[in-house]
Amino acid sequence: MAPFTISDLSTHIEEYSIHGRHKTHVHIAFLFGRGRNLLAVGINKVGSRSSGAGYSDCMIHAERAVLKKVGDNSKLRGATLVVLRVGKTGQIKSSKPCHSCQCHLEKCIREYGLHRVYYS
């Protein structure tokens, strides 16, 4: 698999952008393995406990969604997580994790070898 490029990122941002889904913004999480290969993409979305972990006030956060998509925690070793907040018109906005996601990501770093986490 070829390394992931900036134009690939633009394509994913466009694909997952608002388009009526959210009123103001969407969070998109990209999980890259070693060698910049894209392992999974997750977005924040409405969910429930039955939809899986990582929900807050019935929202599944992008960080948790992408980790759930990967499924196997051993794939996190050496991986990099990039979370972007994209505004309604496509601009990159400031993002930061909620307390629950921050604690979960710290666990992933400590126990599963997640290498780095970046927020826009």
N, C-alpha and C positions, 0 to 999 in steps of 0.2 A: 504494500500500500504506500502511495506517495505521501510525503509530508503535507500537512494542512497549510494552506496559504491564506493571505489576507483576502483575496478575492473569494475564496471558499467561505470565509467568515462573513463577508458581505452578503453572500447568497443566503446563508442561514439566517442572518439578521432580518433580511427582507422576507424570507419564508415564514419566520415566526413572529414578525412584527404585528402591531396592533390590529389593523384592519377590522375595527369594530369589536374586538375581543375584550379589550379593557378600555376604560375611559381615558386614562392618562399615560400609562406606561406598562411595560412587561419586562420581567427579568428573564434572561436567557443564560443558562449555564452550559458551558462546553467543557467536557472532560477529555484531556489529551493524555495519551500514553507516552511512553518513551519514544523518541523519534518524531514527535509532533503528530502522531497518528490520532485522529479523532475517534474516541471510544463511544461517546454518546452525547446527546444534546437533550436538555430538559428545560421546560418553561414553567413559570408559576401558573397555576390553574385552580379552579374551584374543585374541591375534592371532599372526601370524607374519610373517617377512620378505615372503612372497608376498602378505600382506594390505596391505602398504604400509609406508612409513616411520613412525618414531615409536614403535618398540616397545622395551621394556626388559624383559628376563626374560619374553618372550612376552606382554607387555602393550602395547597401543596406548594411549597417553595421550590424554586428552580434548583437549588442546591440538592435538596432531598430527591427531587424528581430524577435528576441525572444520575445520582448514586443508585437509585432504585433500578433504573434502566440497565446499568452495568451489571447489577445483580451479584457478581462474584467479587467480594472484597479483596481478593488477592490481586485483582487487576488494578487496584489503587496504588500498589507499590511503584514509586517513581513517577506517578501521574501528576498532572497539573490541572487545577480547576480554575476556569475563568468565568466570572459572573458579570454580565453586563445588564444595565438598566437602560432600556431603549424607550424613548418618548414616542408619543403618537405620530410625530412627523419624521421619525427615524433617527433623531439625534441621540447620542450617547449621553446618559445622565449619571450623576453620582449614585453609587450603590454601596450598601453595607449589610452585613448579615444581622438577622435578629438574634437574640440571645440563644435561643434553642438551636438554631443552625450553627452558630459559632461554637457552641459546646460540642455538637455532633462532628463538626469539621476538625476540631482539636483532637477528638477521639480518633478520627480517621488518620490524622497525621501521626499520632502517638502509637496506635495499635496496628494500622494497616499500611503505613508507609506512604500515605499521600504526601507528595513532595512540596507542592506550593499551592497557594490559593490567592487569586487576584480578583479584586472588585473594581469596577469602573468608578 
